[in-house]
Every structure is written in structure tokens, then in C-alpha cells.
Amino acid sequence: MSAEEVERLGCEVTSLNELLKKSDVVSLHARLSPETEGMFGARQFSLMKESAYFINTARGELVRYDDLYAALKEKRIAGAALDVFEAEPLPMDSPLCHLENVTVTPHIAGATRQSAENGAYMVAEDIYLFMTGRLPRHCANPEVLAIAERRSS
């Protein structure tokens, strides 16, 4: 999107550093790539306001958690909500679990009642399709269906 299009929408283009300095909440939604791995570390946390909150529901590898822990423990940022980690599940003895200004969830940010119902419906539908001799719509490895069909012939 061009700078003109951004401005037409009532927004302004800014750098990540400037955004970190101004934001009350920083919510991370980036894909993991060689360019984004470890993109949030001591420098980025030092730019944030002491009253700011950090949220990561993207990928654990985007954050240097030792640096985040230091920023939280020393109250350089107000708090964090974390759903993803470098190693999952997060060990119970992780220092992050012992900070009062951190909320930790076990990689379930997208787990809603609707997503659970949709998942159950998709599984039931695919079982029905398979049992009636048709191909399931949501098979992650369809090559096994061809193998199973050859064995039953």
C-alpha cells in the first residue's frame, strides 16, 4: 500500500521505532521468517513506554524472551500477555510464570467456542464422506487415501 493510500484512509506511515515509542499496546502479528526471528528484544522493549503492554499471539521465535523477562521484571514495560513461546508448552518453572504483570495462555488464542464447533463439524462431515465412499474435504495427507483404496481392492 502506498503512503498516499494510507493517508487517504486517515492513517500515517511511521517507523517501527516511532510506533513503539507512542503505543500503549503493542500486539505482535508477524510471520516467522529469517528477517523477523528475534525481532523483539532489549532494544525494542527499551523504546516502549513504561505504561505499555506487549501481546504476542504470533510466534514465539519472534521474541527474545530473556529480554522480555528483564523488561517486565524491572517494570520497564507495564505488562505482557503471551500465548506463544520459543519452547512449547512453556515449562511451569519458567520465570515468566512468576511475574505478576504477565498473563500466559497455552497457545490457545484462537480457541473459541465457534472454532471448536466448526472443527467438530468438519471432522464429522469428512468421516461421513469417507464412509460413503467419497473423498474427505479436509484431509492433510490425501495420498494415504489412495493407498487405503488400493489395499481394499
BELRA-V703065 format. One line per field, one symbol per residue. ss: DSSP state (a for helix, b for strand, c for the rest). psi: psi as a letter, one per 20 degrees, with the letter a starting at -180 (. if undefined). burial: I if it has 9 or more other C-alpha atoms within 8 Angstrom, else O. A space follows every 50 residues. Layout:
# BELRA-V703065
ss = ???
psi = ???
burial = ???
This chain:
# BELRA-V703065
ss = ccaaaaaacccccccaaaaaaaccbbbbcccccccccccbcaaaaaaccc ccbbbbcccaaabcaaaaaaaaacccccbbbbccccccccccccaaaacc cbbbccccccccaaaaaaaaaaaaaaaaaaacccccccccccaaaaaaaa aac
psi = prhggghhjjrqprrgghghhhqhpooplqqprhhipkhobggghhhqqh jqqppojephiipnhhhggghghjkhqhrqppiqrgpqqpqhjphhijpi kpppqmlkhjnrgghgggggggggghgggghjjrpqhlphmihhhhghhh hi.
burial = OOOOOIIOOOOOOOOOOOIIIOIOOIOIOOOIOOOIIIIIIIOIIIIIIO OIIIIIIIIIIIIIIOIIIOIIOOIIIIIIIIIIIIOOOOOOOOOOIOIO OIOOIIOOOOOOOOIIOOOOOIOOIIIOIIOOOOOIOOOOOOOOOOOOOO OOO
